[in-house]
Amino acid sequence: DGVLPWVEERLTELEAKTPVLFDETDGIDFEAVADTKPDVILAAYSGLTKKDYDTLSEIAPVVAYPDAAWATPWREIIRTN
């Protein structure tokens, strides 16, 4: 499901739902993202383009990578997300 075991364990402890994850390999399915009615879209480790960011921002606030696509260090992802 794309969630690391330690994340899954913590979600279980918190009785929280696993977030919906999307694979952007073949592009972003914006309709599927919108269908989840997100409060926020977390994409600190992604390959979002400016166009993707703008489209997603019409759905919900977006937390994108700070500098370069697919280059955010994991510690910064944790702080950012």
FILUM-569091 format. One record per residue (C-alpha): residue number from 1; residue in one letter; chain; x, y, z. Coordinates in steps of 0.02 Angstrom, whole numbers, plus 50000, padded with zeros to 5 digits. Example, Ala and Ser with C-alpha at 12.3 -4.5 7.8 and 13.67 -1.06 7.14 Angstrom:
% residues 2
<r k="1" r="A" c="A" xx="50615" yy="49775" zz="50390"/>
<r k="2" r="S" c="A" xx="50684" yy="49947" zz="50357"/>
This chain:
% residues 81
<r k="1" r="D" c="A" xx="50000" yy="50000" zz="50000"/>
<r k="2" r="G" c="A" xx="50152" yy="50114" zz="49996"/>
<r k="3" r="V" c="A" xx="50156" yy="50146" zz="50184"/>
<r k="4" r="L" c="A" xx="50311" yy="50098" zz="50282"/>
<r k="5" r="P" c="A" xx="50284" yy="49971" zz="50422"/>
<r k="6" r="W" c="A" xx="50329" yy="50094" zz="50560"/>
<r k="7" r="V" c="A" xx="50205" yy="50220" zz="50489"/>
<r k="8" r="E" c="A" xx="50069" yy="50087" zz="50480"/>
<r k="9" r="E" c="A" xx="50106" yy="50038" zz="50660"/>
<r k="10" r="R" c="A" xx="50090" yy="50218" zz="50719"/>
<r k="11" r="L" c="A" xx="49929" yy="50244" zz="50622"/>
<r k="12" r="T" c="A" xx="49858" yy="50090" zz="50707"/>
<r k="13" r="E" c="A" xx="49911" yy="50155" zz="50878"/>
<r k="14" r="L" c="A" xx="49825" yy="50320" zz="50841"/>
<r k="15" r="E" c="A" xx="49672" yy="50230" zz="50770"/>
<r k="16" r="A" c="A" xx="49697" yy="50336" zz="50615"/>
<r k="17" r="K" c="A" xx="49656" yy="50292" zz="50437"/>
<r k="18" r="T" c="A" xx="49796" yy="50259" zz="50314"/>
<r k="19" r="P" c="A" xx="49804" yy="50409" zz="50198"/>
<r k="20" r="V" c="A" xx="49759" yy="50383" zz="50016"/>
<r k="21" r="L" c="A" xx="49918" yy="50374" zz="49913"/>
<r k="22" r="F" c="A" xx="49932" yy="50406" zz="49726"/>
<r k="23" r="D" c="A" xx="50063" yy="50348" zz="49602"/>
<r k="24" r="E" c="A" xx="50104" yy="50488" zz="49481"/>
<r k="25" r="T" c="A" xx="50205" yy="50378" zz="49362"/>
<r k="26" r="D" c="A" xx="50073" yy="50394" zz="49225"/>
<r k="27" r="G" c="A" xx="50022" yy="50570" zz="49276"/>
<r k="28" r="I" c="A" xx="49908" yy="50629" zz="49415"/>
<r k="29" r="D" c="A" xx="49727" yy="50574" zz="49414"/>
<r k="30" r="F" c="A" xx="49659" yy="50741" zz="49472"/>
<r k="31" r="E" c="A" xx="49480" yy="50678" zz="49477"/>
<r k="32" r="A" c="A" xx="49529" yy="50534" zz="49592"/>
<r k="33" r="V" c="A" xx="49621" yy="50657" zz="49705"/>
<r k="34" r="A" c="A" xx="49470" yy="50772" zz="49710"/>
<r k="35" r="D" c="A" xx="49356" yy="50625" zz="49748"/>
<r k="36" r="T" c="A" xx="49448" yy="50598" zz="49913"/>
<r k="37" r="K" c="A" xx="49398" yy="50775" zz="49967"/>
<r k="38" r="P" c="A" xx="49567" yy="50808" zz="50047"/>
<r k="39" r="D" c="A" xx="49597" yy="50943" zz="50178"/>
<r k="40" r="V" c="A" xx="49776" yy="50957" zz="50116"/>
<r k="41" r="I" c="A" xx="49883" yy="50874" zz="49982"/>
<r k="42" r="L" c="A" xx="50056" yy="50821" zz="50043"/>
<r k="43" r="A" c="A" xx="50184" yy="50814" zz="49903"/>
<r k="44" r="A" c="A" xx="50350" yy="50859" zz="49984"/>
<r k="45" r="Y" c="A" xx="50431" yy="50712" zz="49895"/>
<r k="46" r="S" c="A" xx="50356" yy="50717" zz="49722"/>
<r k="47" r="G" c="A" xx="50383" yy="50772" zz="49544"/>
<r k="48" r="L" c="A" xx="50244" yy="50901" zz="49536"/>
<r k="49" r="T" c="A" xx="50255" yy="51025" zz="49394"/>
<r k="50" r="K" c="A" xx="50193" yy="51204" zz="49413"/>
<r k="51" r="K" c="A" xx="50039" yy="51155" zz="49313"/>
<r k="52" r="D" c="A" xx="50008" yy="51003" zz="49427"/>
<r k="53" r="Y" c="A" xx="50030" yy="51114" zz="49580"/>
<r k="54" r="D" c="A" xx="49906" yy="51243" zz="49512"/>
<r k="55" r="T" c="A" xx="49777" yy="51109" zz="49470"/>
<r k="56" r="L" c="A" xx="49795" yy="51023" zz="49638"/>
<r k="57" r="S" c="A" xx="49784" yy="51192" zz="49727"/>
<r k="58" r="E" c="A" xx="49608" yy="51209" zz="49656"/>
<r k="59" r="I" c="A" xx="49564" yy="51049" zz="49753"/>
<r k="60" r="A" c="A" xx="49652" yy="51085" zz="49919"/>
<r k="61" r="P" c="A" xx="49806" yy="51173" zz="49989"/>
<r k="62" r="V" c="A" xx="49964" yy="51087" zz="49927"/>
<r k="63" r="V" c="A" xx="50127" yy="51058" zz="50021"/>
<r k="64" r="A" c="A" xx="50254" yy="51037" zz="49882"/>
<r k="65" r="Y" c="A" xx="50440" yy="51005" zz="49880"/>
<r k="66" r="P" c="A" xx="50543" yy="51157" zz="49933"/>
<r k="67" r="D" c="A" xx="50684" yy="51153" zz="49805"/>
<r k="68" r="A" c="A" xx="50689" yy="51014" zz="49676"/>
<r k="69" r="A" c="A" xx="50577" yy="50871" zz="49622"/>
<r k="70" r="W" c="A" xx="50614" yy="50704" zz="49706"/>
<r k="71" r="A" c="A" xx="50757" yy="50781" zz="49806"/>
<r k="72" r="T" c="A" xx="50684" yy="50822" zz="49976"/>
<r k="73" r="P" c="A" xx="50781" yy="50735" zz="50116"/>
<r k="74" r="W" c="A" xx="50674" yy="50624" zz="50227"/>
<r k="75" r="R" c="A" xx="50700" yy="50731" zz="50382"/>
<r k="76" r="E" c="A" xx="50638" yy="50884" zz="50289"/>
<r k="77" r="I" c="A" xx="50489" yy="50784" zz="50224"/>
<r k="78" r="I" c="A" xx="50442" yy="50742" zz="50403"/>
<r k="79" r="R" c="A" xx="50457" yy="50924" zz="50457"/>
<r k="80" r="T" c="A" xx="50364" yy="50986" zz="50304"/>
<r k="81" r="N" c="A" xx="50223" yy="50861" zz="50302"/>
